Amino acid sequence: MPFEASLNQTQKQVQRLAMNQQMQQSLKVLRYGIEDLHSFLNQKQLDNPFIQIKENGLFKTSTDDQQFVLDNLADHHRQTLKDYLLSQVKLTMRRTYIRGWVIFLIDQLDQNGYLKADLDLICNKTKVDQTTLLDALTLLQQLDPPGVGARNLQECILLQIQADQSAPKLAYQVIDQHFDEFVEHDWSQIMNQLKIKNQEIAQIISYIKTLSPAPGSVFGTEEIGYIYPDLIFKVNNLKKKVEVTLTKKTNPEIIFKQSYFEKFVNLPDQEVKDFLQQKRSEYKTLINNLEQRGTTILKVGKEIANFQKDFFLGENHTLKPLLLRDVAQKLQLHESTISRAVNGKYLKCDFGVFELKSFFKRPISSKANADLSAESIQVQIKALIKAEDPQHPLSDSKLVKVLADSKIFLSRRTVAKYREELHIPSSTKRKQKE
């Protein structure tokens, strides 16, 4: 067959998604956290003379807005409470399993030295023995400063009294048995119950005032910069639901300077007309992208509030396993869109500020571990490795056996995966020479 005869003409239809500049900017704006959005809008304001960002929308930090800003101005070279406690652990405790749980509890302390984590919840989620966890807490509470590891103000004061040999004789009994009366200044009730005189109660009152309600606050904390929440979560106890709203900082007001724009509209120069049209178009695109960003984050926030209702309404703040694809399917959005919407975005509720992505927890696929999340098992692995003998570290196979003793059944490959996700090297690399 001649070469020419082999040539023929065919038509093929190919479907492609062409991502134009507007779509790219929309995805970029969604990915931005508040600070990056701030910088992006500042640049847009410089590039477009007809755009003005209203100060009370984003850039001005009023007194009310300060509650949304976690600003740590402490010298980050100062020793943190965590560093101070860990140095004591290394000096005073042998490398045992319980030592690993002491370190785990140190990680759960707030900046004032209080333990806010619920021990029963930890036991349920990680399958650690309750006696082990309580023993670890006792060891933590014996560390300096006195009062550290307390779960409430009463326990904090009791720990400080217990550690002070010069404390008034009945001070511990007053706080232990009559804390409510002490808080209410019901001195007569305390005196009648304990059969003590004015002078004795006055001495106890004076002594208690010298104790610290926040023993950890004298230490520095790690420098964390600024965190601007995108969402506010308000608990409505009457309706048993969580109400979600955008903050002003994630929903800034952008103004188009129409009067200034109109000064140039009637100029005959075509280049000027093209410039005006371009800048108006940029403004509209920017408004659309910001609205879409806010709408997406708000939708995701409402799904989190609905699915993780127990976290916001319950006393134990329990999280259920939740995947990005679960929310993506519910909102009919791509999984990558949900990922952009939660990374680097924060919510503020009555008891703290949390990154949105922290509400996504992986379930364990094994039926034997159906009630556990991947994160809870990682807690166990981390505690075991922290407690190991550095000269004879636990291999992944050994970890499998130890976890099985706690009724957590995993393959060696799964244990290795979780260890790597914790950025913990293999046992051969962890081994210390004698």
Buried (B, 14 or more C-beta within 10 A) or exposed (E): EEEEEEEEEEEEEEEEEEEEEEEEBBBBBBBBBBBEBBEBBEEBBEEBEBBBBEEEBBBEBEEEBEEBBBEBEEEEEEEBBBEBBBEBBEEEBEEEBBBBBBBBBBEBBBBBBBBEBBBEBBBBBBBBBEEBBEBBBEBBBBBEBBBBBBBEBBBBBBBBBBBBEEBBEBBBBBBBBBBEBBEEEBBEBBBEBBEBEEEBBEBBBEBBEEBBEBBBBEBBBEEEEEBBBBBBBBBEEEEEBBEBEBBBBBBBEBEBBEEEBEEBEEEEEEEEBEEBEEBBEBBEBBEBBBEBBBEBBBBBBBBBBEBBBEBBBEEEBBBEBBBBEBBBEBBEBEBEBBBBBBEBBBBBBEEEBBBBBBBBBEBBEEEEBEEBBBBBBBBBBBBBBBBBEEEEBBBBEBBBEBBEEBEBBBEBEBBBBBBEEEEBEEBEEBBEEE
